[in-house]
Amino acid sequence: MKKLLLWIVVIGLVVLLAALAYAFIPTRTRVLAEGPAADAALIERGRYLADAGDCTACHTRPGGKPFAGGLPVASPLGNIYSTNITPDKETGIGAYSLDDFDRALRHGIAADGRTLYPAMPYPSYARVSDDDVRALHAYFLHGDIAPVHEANRATDITWPLSMRWPLAIWRKTFAPDADAVAFDPNRYSDPQLARGAYLVQGLGHCGSCHTPRGFTLQEKALDESGAAYLSGGQVIDGWNAVNLRGNDADGLGRWSTQDIVDTLRTARNAHSAVVGTPMADVVTHSTQKLTDQDLQAIAVYLKQLPASGHDPSRYTASDATARKLQAGVNDSRGAELFVDNCAACHRTDANGYTNVFPSIAGNPTVLADDPTSVIRLLLDGSSLPSTTQRPSNLGMPGFAERLSDKEIAQLATFIRQDFGNQAGAVTPEQAAKVRRHLQDEAKAAKDAHDPTTARDGEDAG
């Protein structure tokens, strides 16, 4: 027995030493050659690319100065805070060379050699071209971003989980080398499709939210070569990221390219709308600022993705439920709740009003395998972001104060299983879980406004 224990200890030490060696061996990357001087055209191009990458959404906290960081990003281990990427030379990235900038952006390695948390989507940014990295560097260091002297905040992750060296193992295992995945437009049948693929896979980093994650939180696929790519399923800040593949019910199979363009430009289309803060921020800070050509390219790329093999929901147009409700037949508690709370805006046929209130019938959010977003909408409501072309921030009220968990489940089940919708039932336990999450969110928001909780600390990546 003693010999067995000794062997276990020896093997454990060997494994630990091997892991440490793997983690601490420096990662060598190709030094990116300097390009043209940072003239006005290059800086303006960098600004556009920063919009396409939605940099401000993570690196600008509510009430904070642009790109000064400090936004909490929830992770299973605790909050990670975005970093200051203003050109301040002490607390920001003002002293970053082009190579420093490239290693952080595409390789996940900070200027001091530490691995960044993958809350920074460097597995996606690995596909960004050399020229676009140069333009981004020019914009962040020589554009009109004001330097902000603001120290980065430490994570809320407790020791030993806060140790950085295991992150290097994750990065070396799951993050692709930029040269190995350099974007090749010749893989695609035409330039428009290639441009859409480049934006979605790279700067748009759509897979960071819309691709399911593995056990160690790596994205299961980074492009369309993996069947899981953009098939949805992650819950981001309490909202379910929907399937962006060609499934007819919970995906974009019944959407036109124009539906996708309208949604990215205005946060709504004729029959659907963006729900939840994460995607609303994407539209507000990023996609509404893209050119029509780039939005069309993104839509064309998404529309060519086949349906996901995991296809749990169905939709078949039917007016059976509408005819019953219009005849005054409310034959379930869910039907009663729908008439009392939903029909005024979404109509008794659940088709809503064009470009105003989205349709419930055939809605991908309603039909998602994970009902989290539907439950959250019913409990807490939501509002559309105000965009340049659609400034009205139309909203939906929440019913948390007047509906119990059982009633929320009954109402959610009704809208997921009537009007031609065919999706799984919702349980009171699922409703209770989302309600608790909302209560935790409210407490965290209150604590965040308490200045005594703020701490300066290490670069959180």
Helices and strands as residue ranges (DSSP letters): H 2-24, H 40-52, H 55-59, E 72-73, E 80-81, H 98-107, H 122-125, H 130-142, H 165-174, G 185-187, H 191-201, H 207-210, E 235-236, E 239-240, H 257-266, H 277-285, G 287-289, H 292-303, E 314-315, H 320-326, H 333-341, H 343-346, H 364-367, H 372-380, E 382-383, E 395-396, H 405-417, E 421-422, H 428-448, G 451-453
